[in-house]
Amino acid sequence: MKTAISLCSILLISCVGSAQRMQQVYLDHPDISKACLQFLSSEKSASSENEQIMLDTLYKISEHNIRETYLTGQIVYVPEAGEGKYLHLNKDEKFEYYRIKYETLGAKDGTDFFCAEKLRLDLEKKFQTTSAKLKKNPLDLKVRQELETNLDSYLKFANAVQGKSQIVRNFLFFSLGKYMKGDQGLPISPCEFTQKILNPITIATSGLTDADSKLAWAANIQIFTAYELGFTMAGYCK
């Protein structure tokens, strides 16, 4: 059965011809997120048969000898807001980029980008769901554990995109200002947050040359460290 399913996937990929269209076919596949994390980590084997099929499919898509245009977005610093902006979820729970940018990518880089975008989309939804709960009760221990689980997922994502292109590592950027204003709750636990994300920040900004992106990162880190200090002084962090 596995061989038959794999063969069907390979035949479909060959017929479609577009790596980008094939990526979109699997966007909502139940095993795509796990397979994407493994693909970005350059792993070749998965823990289940279905995940292995999906992982093999991603590798097959990435082998296309084709270059296509992807909508990637761009991190920018917004002086009026005093913070950086990159993306947000729209009403359809899809990403909208603050500043639109297009990149022409080969199939391998395109699959890296597709997987990073998918994993970041999953993270964004988790953070927003948890932050809504935290808004109701900031001291709920169960919700705070949920925040830590989300943060662990973010750290695994950061490790997976280490060494990838800048457009892939850009997905480590979070627009934190909206959460600090109290209207959407807190997306991630502030307690020792700066220490925990030191490595992801290093991964994200390594080799960063764009001045606007540098300003955006600096502003958003400052926003959160200030909030973390206030959260600690108020006695919420143990």
Biotite code that builds the C-alpha atoms (Angstrom):
import biotite.structure as struc

atoms = struc.array([
    struc.Atom([0.000, 0.000, 0.000], chain_id="A", res_id=1, res_name="MET", atom_name="CA", element="C"),
    struc.Atom([2.812, 2.389, 0.922], chain_id="A", res_id=2, res_name="LYS", atom_name="CA", element="C"),
    struc.Atom([4.516, 1.737, -2.437], chain_id="A", res_id=3, res_name="THR", atom_name="CA", element="C"),
    struc.Atom([1.267, 2.364, -4.305], chain_id="A", res_id=4, res_name="ALA", atom_name="CA", element="C"),
    struc.Atom([0.604, 5.661, -2.488], chain_id="A", res_id=5, res_name="ILE", atom_name="CA", element="C"),
    struc.Atom([4.201, 6.801, -3.007], chain_id="A", res_id=6, res_name="SER", atom_name="CA", element="C"),
    struc.Atom([3.991, 5.957, -6.710], chain_id="A", res_id=7, res_name="LEU", atom_name="CA", element="C"),
    struc.Atom([0.764, 7.947, -7.064], chain_id="A", res_id=8, res_name="CYS", atom_name="CA", element="C"),
    struc.Atom([2.401, 10.952, -5.382], chain_id="A", res_id=9, res_name="SER", atom_name="CA", element="C"),
    struc.Atom([5.439, 10.758, -7.655], chain_id="A", res_id=10, res_name="ILE", atom_name="CA", element="C"),
    struc.Atom([3.276, 10.454, -10.773], chain_id="A", res_id=11, res_name="LEU", atom_name="CA", element="C"),
    struc.Atom([1.178, 13.425, -9.677], chain_id="A", res_id=12, res_name="LEU", atom_name="CA", element="C"),
    struc.Atom([4.297, 15.513, -9.071], chain_id="A", res_id=13, res_name="ILE", atom_name="CA", element="C"),
    struc.Atom([5.629, 14.606, -12.506], chain_id="A", res_id=14, res_name="SER", atom_name="CA", element="C"),
    struc.Atom([2.357, 15.524, -14.218], chain_id="A", res_id=15, res_name="CYS", atom_name="CA", element="C"),
    struc.Atom([1.796, 18.815, -12.428], chain_id="A", res_id=16, res_name="VAL", atom_name="CA", element="C"),
    struc.Atom([5.304, 20.056, -13.161], chain_id="A", res_id=17, res_name="GLY", atom_name="CA", element="C"),
    struc.Atom([5.114, 23.001, -10.741], chain_id="A", res_id=18, res_name="SER", atom_name="CA", element="C"),
    struc.Atom([6.785, 22.572, -7.357], chain_id="A", res_id=19, res_name="ALA", atom_name="CA", element="C"),
    struc.Atom([4.741, 25.429, -5.924], chain_id="A", res_id=20, res_name="GLN", atom_name="CA", element="C"),
    struc.Atom([1.403, 23.966, -6.998], chain_id="A", res_id=21, res_name="ARG", atom_name="CA", element="C"),
    struc.Atom([2.351, 20.583, -5.568], chain_id="A", res_id=22, res_name="MET", atom_name="CA", element="C"),
    struc.Atom([3.296, 22.191, -2.257], chain_id="A", res_id=23, res_name="GLN", atom_name="CA", element="C"),
    struc.Atom([-0.143, 23.781, -2.060], chain_id="A", res_id=24, res_name="GLN", atom_name="CA", element="C"),
    struc.Atom([-1.797, 20.413, -2.748], chain_id="A", res_id=25, res_name="VAL", atom_name="CA", element="C"),
    struc.Atom([-0.337, 19.116, 0.519], chain_id="A", res_id=26, res_name="TYR", atom_name="CA", element="C"),
    struc.Atom([-0.863, 22.293, 2.573], chain_id="A", res_id=27, res_name="LEU", atom_name="CA", element="C"),
    struc.Atom([-3.617, 20.758, 4.718], chain_id="A", res_id=28, res_name="ASP", atom_name="CA", element="C"),
    struc.Atom([-2.303, 17.195, 4.757], chain_id="A", res_id=29, res_name="HIS", atom_name="CA", element="C"),
    struc.Atom([-2.439, 15.820, 8.344], chain_id="A", res_id=30, res_name="PRO", atom_name="CA", element="C"),
    struc.Atom([1.248, 14.851, 8.262], chain_id="A", res_id=31, res_name="ASP", atom_name="CA", element="C"),
    struc.Atom([2.642, 17.927, 6.505], chain_id="A", res_id=32, res_name="ILE", atom_name="CA", element="C"),
    struc.Atom([3.777, 19.823, 9.625], chain_id="A", res_id=33, res_name="SER", atom_name="CA", element="C"),
    struc.Atom([5.804, 16.954, 11.076], chain_id="A", res_id=34, res_name="LYS", atom_name="CA", element="C"),
    struc.Atom([7.228, 16.150, 7.657], chain_id="A", res_id=35, res_name="ALA", atom_name="CA", element="C"),
    struc.Atom([8.147, 19.804, 7.104], chain_id="A", res_id=36, res_name="CYS", atom_name="CA", element="C"),
    struc.Atom([10.036, 19.984, 10.392], chain_id="A", res_id=37, res_name="LEU", atom_name="CA", element="C"),
    struc.Atom([11.947, 16.864, 9.415], chain_id="A", res_id=38, res_name="GLN", atom_name="CA", element="C"),
    struc.Atom([12.591, 18.192, 5.909], chain_id="A", res_id=39, res_name="PHE", atom_name="CA", element="C"),
    struc.Atom([13.976, 21.494, 7.206], chain_id="A", res_id=40, res_name="LEU", atom_name="CA", element="C"),
    struc.Atom([16.158, 19.521, 9.629], chain_id="A", res_id=41, res_name="SER", atom_name="CA", element="C"),
    struc.Atom([17.482, 17.450, 6.679], chain_id="A", res_id=42, res_name="SER", atom_name="CA", element="C"),
    struc.Atom([16.176, 14.230, 8.212], chain_id="A", res_id=43, res_name="GLU", atom_name="CA", element="C"),
    struc.Atom([15.491, 11.321, 5.888], chain_id="A", res_id=44, res_name="LYS", atom_name="CA", element="C"),
    struc.Atom([13.377, 9.035, 8.060], chain_id="A", res_id=45, res_name="SER", atom_name="CA", element="C"),
    struc.Atom([10.072, 9.592, 9.879], chain_id="A", res_id=46, res_name="ALA", atom_name="CA", element="C"),
    struc.Atom([8.443, 7.869, 12.842], chain_id="A", res_id=47, res_name="SER", atom_name="CA", element="C"),
    struc.Atom([5.411, 6.520, 10.962], chain_id="A", res_id=48, res_name="SER", atom_name="CA", element="C"),
    struc.Atom([4.603, 5.187, 7.518], chain_id="A", res_id=49, res_name="GLU", atom_name="CA", element="C"),
    struc.Atom([2.308, 8.085, 6.615], chain_id="A", res_id=50, res_name="ASN", atom_name="CA", element="C"),
    struc.Atom([4.826, 10.686, 7.759], chain_id="A", res_id=51, res_name="GLU", atom_name="CA", element="C"),
    struc.Atom([7.528, 8.924, 5.754], chain_id="A", res_id=52, res_name="GLN", atom_name="CA", element="C"),
    struc.Atom([5.387, 9.114, 2.618], chain_id="A", res_id=53, res_name="ILE", atom_name="CA", element="C"),
    struc.Atom([4.884, 12.841, 3.154], chain_id="A", res_id=54, res_name="MET", atom_name="CA", element="C"),
    struc.Atom([8.576, 13.392, 3.856], chain_id="A", res_id=55, res_name="LEU", atom_name="CA", element="C"),
    struc.Atom([9.564, 11.476, 0.714], chain_id="A", res_id=56, res_name="ASP", atom_name="CA", element="C"),
    struc.Atom([7.069, 13.571, -1.248], chain_id="A", res_id=57, res_name="THR", atom_name="CA", element="C"),
    struc.Atom([8.641, 16.815, -0.021], chain_id="A", res_id=58, res_name="LEU", atom_name="CA", element="C"),
    struc.Atom([12.071, 15.607, -1.073], chain_id="A", res_id=59, res_name="TYR", atom_name="CA", element="C"),
    struc.Atom([10.707, 14.617, -4.485], chain_id="A", res_id=60, res_name="LYS", atom_name="CA", element="C"),
    struc.Atom([9.119, 18.059, -4.948], chain_id="A", res_id=61, res_name="ILE", atom_name="CA", element="C"),
    struc.Atom([12.385, 19.743, -3.946], chain_id="A", res_id=62, res_name="SER", atom_name="CA", element="C"),
    struc.Atom([14.246, 17.914, -6.723], chain_id="A", res_id=63, res_name="GLU", atom_name="CA", element="C"),
    struc.Atom([12.339, 19.715, -9.500], chain_id="A", res_id=64, res_name="HIS", atom_name="CA", element="C"),
    struc.Atom([14.589, 21.532, -11.953], chain_id="A", res_id=65, res_name="ASN", atom_name="CA", element="C"),
    struc.Atom([12.450, 24.657, -11.964], chain_id="A", res_id=66, res_name="ILE", atom_name="CA", element="C"),
    struc.Atom([12.455, 28.230, -10.661], chain_id="A", res_id=67, res_name="ARG", atom_name="CA", element="C"),
    struc.Atom([9.219, 29.906, -9.586], chain_id="A", res_id=68, res_name="GLU", atom_name="CA", element="C"),
    struc.Atom([8.076, 33.169, -8.017], chain_id="A", res_id=69, res_name="THR", atom_name="CA", element="C"),
    struc.Atom([7.013, 33.105, -4.351], chain_id="A", res_id=70, res_name="TYR", atom_name="CA", element="C"),
    struc.Atom([5.328, 35.798, -2.287], chain_id="A", res_id=71, res_name="LEU", atom_name="CA", element="C"),
    struc.Atom([7.694, 36.073, 0.676], chain_id="A", res_id=72, res_name="THR", atom_name="CA", element="C"),
    struc.Atom([7.042, 39.391, 2.399], chain_id="A", res_id=73, res_name="GLY", atom_name="CA", element="C"),
    struc.Atom([9.634, 41.594, 4.115], chain_id="A", res_id=74, res_name="GLN", atom_name="CA", element="C"),
    struc.Atom([10.411, 42.612, 7.710], chain_id="A", res_id=75, res_name="ILE", atom_name="CA", element="C"),
    struc.Atom([10.174, 46.392, 8.100], chain_id="A", res_id=76, res_name="VAL", atom_name="CA", element="C"),
    struc.Atom([10.522, 48.966, 10.848], chain_id="A", res_id=77, res_name="TYR", atom_name="CA", element="C"),
    struc.Atom([7.523, 51.282, 11.253], chain_id="A", res_id=78, res_name="VAL", atom_name="CA", element="C"),
    struc.Atom([8.591, 54.553, 12.982], chain_id="A", res_id=79, res_name="PRO", atom_name="CA", element="C"),
    struc.Atom([5.000, 55.591, 13.738], chain_id="A", res_id=80, res_name="GLU", atom_name="CA", element="C"),
    struc.Atom([4.424, 52.395, 15.703], chain_id="A", res_id=81, res_name="ALA", atom_name="CA", element="C"),
    struc.Atom([7.940, 52.233, 17.130], chain_id="A", res_id=82, res_name="GLY", atom_name="CA", element="C"),
    struc.Atom([8.212, 48.558, 16.224], chain_id="A", res_id=83, res_name="GLU", atom_name="CA", element="C"),
    struc.Atom([8.896, 46.097, 13.463], chain_id="A", res_id=84, res_name="GLY", atom_name="CA", element="C"),
    struc.Atom([6.202, 44.435, 11.394], chain_id="A", res_id=85, res_name="LYS", atom_name="CA", element="C"),
    struc.Atom([6.226, 41.379, 9.202], chain_id="A", res_id=86, res_name="TYR", atom_name="CA", element="C"),
    struc.Atom([2.976, 39.428, 8.958], chain_id="A", res_id=87, res_name="LEU", atom_name="CA", element="C"),
    struc.Atom([-0.376, 38.721, 10.621], chain_id="A", res_id=88, res_name="HIS", atom_name="CA", element="C"),
    struc.Atom([-3.288, 36.318, 10.319], chain_id="A", res_id=89, res_name="LEU", atom_name="CA", element="C"),
    struc.Atom([-6.246, 37.592, 8.316], chain_id="A", res_id=90, res_name="ASN", atom_name="CA", element="C"),
    struc.Atom([-9.880, 36.644, 8.901], chain_id="A", res_id=91, res_name="LYS", atom_name="CA", element="C"),
    struc.Atom([-9.383, 33.467, 6.860], chain_id="A", res_id=92, res_name="ASP", atom_name="CA", element="C"),
    struc.Atom([-6.436, 32.474, 9.083], chain_id="A", res_id=93, res_name="GLU", atom_name="CA", element="C"),
    struc.Atom([-3.990, 32.999, 6.238], chain_id="A", res_id=94, res_name="LYS", atom_name="CA", element="C"),
    struc.Atom([-0.843, 35.092, 6.383], chain_id="A", res_id=95, res_name="PHE", atom_name="CA", element="C"),
    struc.Atom([-0.863, 38.658, 5.130], chain_id="A", res_id=96, res_name="GLU", atom_name="CA", element="C"),
    struc.Atom([2.543, 40.321, 4.832], chain_id="A", res_id=97, res_name="TYR", atom_name="CA", element="C"),
    struc.Atom([2.958, 43.921, 5.940], chain_id="A", res_id=98, res_name="TYR", atom_name="CA", element="C"),
    struc.Atom([5.151, 44.637, 2.912], chain_id="A", res_id=99, res_name="ARG", atom_name="CA", element="C"),
    struc.Atom([4.807, 42.428, -0.129], chain_id="A", res_id=100, res_name="ILE", atom_name="CA", element="C"),
    struc.Atom([7.962, 41.061, -1.707], chain_id="A", res_id=101, res_name="LYS", atom_name="CA", element="C"),
    struc.Atom([8.502, 38.456, -4.387], chain_id="A", res_id=102, res_name="TYR", atom_name="CA", element="C"),
    struc.Atom([11.418, 36.054, -4.708], chain_id="A", res_id=103, res_name="GLU", atom_name="CA", element="C"),
    struc.Atom([12.329, 33.686, -7.535], chain_id="A", res_id=104, res_name="THR", atom_name="CA", element="C"),
    struc.Atom([13.321, 30.392, -5.938], chain_id="A", res_id=105, res_name="LEU", atom_name="CA", element="C"),
    struc.Atom([14.451, 26.984, -7.064], chain_id="A", res_id=106, res_name="GLY", atom_name="CA", element="C"),
    struc.Atom([12.437, 23.966, -5.971], chain_id="A", res_id=107, res_name="ALA", atom_name="CA", element="C"),
    struc.Atom([14.658, 23.214, -2.950], chain_id="A", res_id=108, res_name="LYS", atom_name="CA", element="C"),
    struc.Atom([14.601, 26.781, -1.605], chain_id="A", res_id=109, res_name="ASP", atom_name="CA", element="C"),
    struc.Atom([10.921, 27.028, -2.493], chain_id="A", res_id=110, res_name="GLY", atom_name="CA", element="C"),
    struc.Atom([10.128, 23.893, -0.493], chain_id="A", res_id=111, res_name="THR", atom_name="CA", element="C"),
    struc.Atom([12.154, 25.251, 2.426], chain_id="A", res_id=112, res_name="ASP", atom_name="CA", element="C"),
    struc.Atom([10.093, 28.437, 2.280], chain_id="A", res_id=113, res_name="PHE", atom_name="CA", element="C"),
    struc.Atom([6.795, 26.553, 1.969], chain_id="A", res_id=114, res_name="PHE", atom_name="CA", element="C"),
    struc.Atom([7.613, 24.396, 5.004], chain_id="A", res_id=115, res_name="CYS", atom_name="CA", element="C"),
    struc.Atom([8.820, 27.332, 7.110], chain_id="A", res_id=116, res_name="ALA", atom_name="CA", element="C"),
    struc.Atom([5.675, 29.305, 6.287], chain_id="A", res_id=117, res_name="GLU", atom_name="CA", element="C"),
    struc.Atom([3.469, 26.336, 7.159], chain_id="A", res_id=118, res_name="LYS", atom_name="CA", element="C"),
    struc.Atom([5.196, 25.720, 10.485], chain_id="A", res_id=119, res_name="LEU", atom_name="CA", element="C"),
    struc.Atom([5.108, 29.405, 11.386], chain_id="A", res_id=120, res_name="ARG", atom_name="CA", element="C"),
    struc.Atom([1.399, 29.486, 10.518], chain_id="A", res_id=121, res_name="LEU", atom_name="CA", element="C"),
    struc.Atom([0.827, 26.622, 12.952], chain_id="A", res_id=122, res_name="ASP", atom_name="CA", element="C"),
    struc.Atom([2.800, 28.463, 15.629], chain_id="A", res_id=123, res_name="LEU", atom_name="CA", element="C"),
    struc.Atom([0.935, 31.719, 15.092], chain_id="A", res_id=124, res_name="GLU", atom_name="CA", element="C"),
    struc.Atom([-2.408, 29.984, 15.567], chain_id="A", res_id=125, res_name="LYS", atom_name="CA", element="C"),
    struc.Atom([-1.196, 28.239, 18.717], chain_id="A", res_id=126, res_name="LYS", atom_name="CA", element="C"),
    struc.Atom([0.165, 31.466, 20.185], chain_id="A", res_id=127, res_name="PHE", atom_name="CA", element="C"),
    struc.Atom([-3.066, 33.342, 19.507], chain_id="A", res_id=128, res_name="GLN", atom_name="CA", element="C"),
    struc.Atom([-5.240, 30.580, 20.954], chain_id="A", res_id=129, res_name="THR", atom_name="CA", element="C"),
    struc.Atom([-3.148, 30.420, 24.104], chain_id="A", res_id=130, res_name="THR", atom_name="CA", element="C"),
    struc.Atom([-2.934, 34.195, 24.454], chain_id="A", res_id=131, res_name="SER", atom_name="CA", element="C"),
    struc.Atom([-6.736, 34.431, 24.393], chain_id="A", res_id=132, res_name="ALA", atom_name="CA", element="C"),
    struc.Atom([-6.839, 32.052, 27.369], chain_id="A", res_id=133, res_name="LYS", atom_name="CA", element="C"),
    struc.Atom([-4.114, 33.965, 29.163], chain_id="A", res_id=134, res_name="LEU", atom_name="CA", element="C"),
    struc.Atom([-5.984, 37.222, 28.720], chain_id="A", res_id=135, res_name="LYS", atom_name="CA", element="C"),
    struc.Atom([-8.786, 35.777, 30.858], chain_id="A", res_id=136, res_name="LYS", atom_name="CA", element="C"),
    struc.Atom([-6.468, 34.509, 33.574], chain_id="A", res_id=137, res_name="ASN", atom_name="CA", element="C"),
    struc.Atom([-2.749, 35.480, 33.439], chain_id="A", res_id=138, res_name="PRO", atom_name="CA", element="C"),
    struc.Atom([-1.913, 33.196, 36.374], chain_id="A", res_id=139, res_name="LEU", atom_name="CA", element="C"),
    struc.Atom([-3.591, 30.005, 35.112], chain_id="A", res_id=140, res_name="ASP", atom_name="CA", element="C"),
    struc.Atom([-0.881, 27.356, 35.547], chain_id="A", res_id=141, res_name="LEU", atom_name="CA", element="C"),
    struc.Atom([-2.298, 25.086, 32.841], chain_id="A", res_id=142, res_name="LYS", atom_name="CA", element="C"),
    struc.Atom([-2.274, 27.909, 30.308], chain_id="A", res_id=143, res_name="VAL", atom_name="CA", element="C"),
    struc.Atom([1.218, 28.955, 31.323], chain_id="A", res_id=144, res_name="ARG", atom_name="CA", element="C"),
    struc.Atom([2.343, 25.388, 30.649], chain_id="A", res_id=145, res_name="GLN", atom_name="CA", element="C"),
    struc.Atom([0.686, 25.651, 27.256], chain_id="A", res_id=146, res_name="GLU", atom_name="CA", element="C"),
    struc.Atom([2.768, 28.771, 26.644], chain_id="A", res_id=147, res_name="LEU", atom_name="CA", element="C"),
    struc.Atom([5.919, 26.866, 27.487], chain_id="A", res_id=148, res_name="GLU", atom_name="CA", element="C"),
    struc.Atom([4.912, 24.098, 25.068], chain_id="A", res_id=149, res_name="THR", atom_name="CA", element="C"),
    struc.Atom([4.406, 26.689, 22.336], chain_id="A", res_id=150, res_name="ASN", atom_name="CA", element="C"),
    struc.Atom([7.792, 28.202, 23.107], chain_id="A", res_id=151, res_name="LEU", atom_name="CA", element="C"),
    struc.Atom([9.420, 24.762, 22.891], chain_id="A", res_id=152, res_name="ASP", atom_name="CA", element="C"),
    struc.Atom([7.860, 24.358, 19.431], chain_id="A", res_id=153, res_name="SER", atom_name="CA", element="C"),
    struc.Atom([9.291, 27.744, 18.447], chain_id="A", res_id=154, res_name="TYR", atom_name="CA", element="C"),
    struc.Atom([12.759, 26.703, 19.629], chain_id="A", res_id=155, res_name="LEU", atom_name="CA", element="C"),
    struc.Atom([12.573, 23.460, 17.611], chain_id="A", res_id=156, res_name="LYS", atom_name="CA", element="C"),
    struc.Atom([11.499, 25.492, 14.584], chain_id="A", res_id=157, res_name="PHE", atom_name="CA", element="C"),
    struc.Atom([14.471, 27.830, 15.078], chain_id="A", res_id=158, res_name="ALA", atom_name="CA", element="C"),
    struc.Atom([16.890, 24.917, 15.162], chain_id="A", res_id=159, res_name="ASN", atom_name="CA", element="C"),
    struc.Atom([15.342, 23.479, 12.003], chain_id="A", res_id=160, res_name="ALA", atom_name="CA", element="C"),
    struc.Atom([15.834, 26.693, 9.982], chain_id="A", res_id=161, res_name="VAL", atom_name="CA", element="C"),
    struc.Atom([19.388, 27.298, 11.160], chain_id="A", res_id=162, res_name="GLN", atom_name="CA", element="C"),
    struc.Atom([21.626, 27.786, 8.122], chain_id="A", res_id=163, res_name="GLY", atom_name="CA", element="C"),
    struc.Atom([18.672, 28.341, 5.787], chain_id="A", res_id=164, res_name="LYS", atom_name="CA", element="C"),
    struc.Atom([18.187, 31.405, 3.597], chain_id="A", res_id=165, res_name="SER", atom_name="CA", element="C"),
    struc.Atom([17.251, 34.750, 5.144], chain_id="A", res_id=166, res_name="GLN", atom_name="CA", element="C"),
    struc.Atom([13.686, 34.596, 3.819], chain_id="A", res_id=167, res_name="ILE", atom_name="CA", element="C"),
    struc.Atom([13.222, 31.302, 5.676], chain_id="A", res_id=168, res_name="VAL", atom_name="CA", element="C"),
    struc.Atom([14.841, 32.550, 8.890], chain_id="A", res_id=169, res_name="ARG", atom_name="CA", element="C"),
    struc.Atom([12.616, 35.652, 8.749], chain_id="A", res_id=170, res_name="ASN", atom_name="CA", element="C"),
    struc.Atom([9.803, 33.466, 10.068], chain_id="A", res_id=171, res_name="PHE", atom_name="CA", element="C"),
    struc.Atom([11.478, 33.599, 13.479], chain_id="A", res_id=172, res_name="LEU", atom_name="CA", element="C"),
    struc.Atom([10.404, 37.250, 13.711], chain_id="A", res_id=173, res_name="PHE", atom_name="CA", element="C"),
    struc.Atom([7.362, 38.053, 15.845], chain_id="A", res_id=174, res_name="PHE", atom_name="CA", element="C"),
    struc.Atom([5.386, 41.294, 15.926], chain_id="A", res_id=175, res_name="SER", atom_name="CA", element="C"),
    struc.Atom([5.096, 41.604, 19.692], chain_id="A", res_id=176, res_name="LEU", atom_name="CA", element="C"),
    struc.Atom([3.821, 45.164, 20.091], chain_id="A", res_id=177, res_name="GLY", atom_name="CA", element="C"),
    struc.Atom([0.145, 44.299, 19.615], chain_id="A", res_id=178, res_name="LYS", atom_name="CA", element="C"),
    struc.Atom([0.307, 41.819, 22.481], chain_id="A", res_id=179, res_name="TYR", atom_name="CA", element="C"),
    struc.Atom([1.983, 44.273, 24.816], chain_id="A", res_id=180, res_name="MET", atom_name="CA", element="C"),
    struc.Atom([-0.971, 46.663, 24.563], chain_id="A", res_id=181, res_name="LYS", atom_name="CA", element="C"),
    struc.Atom([-3.214, 44.226, 26.421], chain_id="A", res_id=182, res_name="GLY", atom_name="CA", element="C"),
    struc.Atom([-5.849, 43.829, 23.703], chain_id="A", res_id=183, res_name="ASP", atom_name="CA", element="C"),
    struc.Atom([-4.819, 40.369, 22.553], chain_id="A", res_id=184, res_name="GLN", atom_name="CA", element="C"),
    struc.Atom([-3.217, 38.802, 25.596], chain_id="A", res_id=185, res_name="GLY", atom_name="CA", element="C"),
    struc.Atom([0.372, 37.620, 25.713], chain_id="A", res_id=186, res_name="LEU", atom_name="CA", element="C"),
    struc.Atom([1.601, 35.233, 22.979], chain_id="A", res_id=187, res_name="PRO", atom_name="CA", element="C"),
    struc.Atom([4.497, 33.723, 24.867], chain_id="A", res_id=188, res_name="ILE", atom_name="CA", element="C"),
    struc.Atom([5.608, 33.520, 28.482], chain_id="A", res_id=189, res_name="SER", atom_name="CA", element="C"),
    struc.Atom([7.666, 36.592, 29.411], chain_id="A", res_id=190, res_name="PRO", atom_name="CA", element="C"),
    struc.Atom([9.503, 34.821, 32.229], chain_id="A", res_id=191, res_name="CYS", atom_name="CA", element="C"),
    struc.Atom([13.150, 34.397, 31.167], chain_id="A", res_id=192, res_name="GLU", atom_name="CA", element="C"),
    struc.Atom([11.958, 34.751, 27.582], chain_id="A", res_id=193, res_name="PHE", atom_name="CA", element="C"),
    struc.Atom([14.957, 36.816, 26.461], chain_id="A", res_id=194, res_name="THR", atom_name="CA", element="C"),
    struc.Atom([17.354, 34.173, 27.721], chain_id="A", res_id=195, res_name="GLN", atom_name="CA", element="C"),
    struc.Atom([15.406, 31.379, 26.056], chain_id="A", res_id=196, res_name="LYS", atom_name="CA", element="C"),
    struc.Atom([15.290, 32.989, 22.617], chain_id="A", res_id=197, res_name="ILE", atom_name="CA", element="C"),
    struc.Atom([18.881, 34.197, 22.525], chain_id="A", res_id=198, res_name="LEU", atom_name="CA", element="C"),
    struc.Atom([19.838, 31.347, 20.194], chain_id="A", res_id=199, res_name="ASN", atom_name="CA", element="C"),
    struc.Atom([16.832, 31.823, 17.848], chain_id="A", res_id=200, res_name="PRO", atom_name="CA", element="C"),
    struc.Atom([17.597, 35.556, 17.634], chain_id="A", res_id=201, res_name="ILE", atom_name="CA", element="C"),
    struc.Atom([21.184, 34.720, 16.721], chain_id="A", res_id=202, res_name="THR", atom_name="CA", element="C"),
    struc.Atom([19.974, 32.253, 14.082], chain_id="A", res_id=203, res_name="ILE", atom_name="CA", element="C"),
    struc.Atom([17.484, 34.755, 12.655], chain_id="A", res_id=204, res_name="ALA", atom_name="CA", element="C"),
    struc.Atom([19.839, 37.732, 12.436], chain_id="A", res_id=205, res_name="THR", atom_name="CA", element="C"),
    struc.Atom([23.077, 35.990, 11.450], chain_id="A", res_id=206, res_name="SER", atom_name="CA", element="C"),
    struc.Atom([24.347, 37.675, 8.304], chain_id="A", res_id=207, res_name="GLY", atom_name="CA", element="C"),
    struc.Atom([21.438, 40.132, 8.284], chain_id="A", res_id=208, res_name="LEU", atom_name="CA", element="C"),
    struc.Atom([22.392, 43.159, 6.169], chain_id="A", res_id=209, res_name="THR", atom_name="CA", element="C"),
    struc.Atom([19.098, 44.972, 5.599], chain_id="A", res_id=210, res_name="ASP", atom_name="CA", element="C"),
    struc.Atom([19.094, 48.095, 7.808], chain_id="A", res_id=211, res_name="ALA", atom_name="CA", element="C"),
    struc.Atom([15.290, 48.222, 8.066], chain_id="A", res_id=212, res_name="ASP", atom_name="CA", element="C"),
    struc.Atom([15.124, 44.619, 9.257], chain_id="A", res_id=213, res_name="SER", atom_name="CA", element="C"),
    struc.Atom([17.853, 45.287, 11.836], chain_id="A", res_id=214, res_name="LYS", atom_name="CA", element="C"),
    struc.Atom([15.851, 48.200, 13.245], chain_id="A", res_id=215, res_name="LEU", atom_name="CA", element="C"),
    struc.Atom([12.714, 46.048, 13.351], chain_id="A", res_id=216, res_name="ALA", atom_name="CA", element="C"),
    struc.Atom([14.475, 43.313, 15.306], chain_id="A", res_id=217, res_name="TRP", atom_name="CA", element="C"),
    struc.Atom([16.057, 45.766, 17.733], chain_id="A", res_id=218, res_name="ALA", atom_name="CA", element="C"),
    struc.Atom([12.736, 47.530, 18.412], chain_id="A", res_id=219, res_name="ALA", atom_name="CA", element="C"),
    struc.Atom([10.784, 44.332, 19.004], chain_id="A", res_id=220, res_name="ASN", atom_name="CA", element="C"),
    struc.Atom([13.383, 42.836, 21.308], chain_id="A", res_id=221, res_name="ILE", atom_name="CA", element="C"),
    struc.Atom([13.338, 46.054, 23.329], chain_id="A", res_id=222, res_name="GLN", atom_name="CA", element="C"),
    struc.Atom([9.535, 45.959, 23.585], chain_id="A", res_id=223, res_name="ILE", atom_name="CA", element="C"),
    struc.Atom([9.546, 42.487, 25.009], chain_id="A", res_id=224, res_name="PHE", atom_name="CA", element="C"),
    struc.Atom([12.486, 42.816, 27.391], chain_id="A", res_id=225, res_name="THR", atom_name="CA", element="C"),
    struc.Atom([10.813, 45.885, 28.933], chain_id="A", res_id=226, res_name="ALA", atom_name="CA", element="C"),
    struc.Atom([7.575, 43.947, 29.361], chain_id="A", res_id=227, res_name="TYR", atom_name="CA", element="C"),
    struc.Atom([9.444, 40.977, 30.794], chain_id="A", res_id=228, res_name="GLU", atom_name="CA", element="C"),
    struc.Atom([11.026, 43.234, 33.409], chain_id="A", res_id=229, res_name="LEU", atom_name="CA", element="C"),
    struc.Atom([7.643, 44.621, 34.423], chain_id="A", res_id=230, res_name="GLY", atom_name="CA", element="C"),
    struc.Atom([6.127, 41.134, 34.554], chain_id="A", res_id=231, res_name="PHE", atom_name="CA", element="C"),
    struc.Atom([8.965, 39.967, 36.818], chain_id="A", res_id=232, res_name="THR", atom_name="CA", element="C"),
    struc.Atom([8.746, 42.966, 39.139], chain_id="A", res_id=233, res_name="MET", atom_name="CA", element="C"),
    struc.Atom([4.964, 42.425, 39.478], chain_id="A", res_id=234, res_name="ALA", atom_name="CA", element="C"),
    struc.Atom([5.694, 38.965, 40.891], chain_id="A", res_id=235, res_name="GLY", atom_name="CA", element="C"),
    struc.Atom([4.309, 36.839, 38.041], chain_id="A", res_id=236, res_name="TYR", atom_name="CA", element="C"),
    struc.Atom([7.656, 35.119, 37.412], chain_id="A", res_id=237, res_name="CYS", atom_name="CA", element="C"),
    struc.Atom([8.993, 32.731, 40.021], chain_id="A", res_id=238, res_name="LYS", atom_name="CA", element="C"),
])
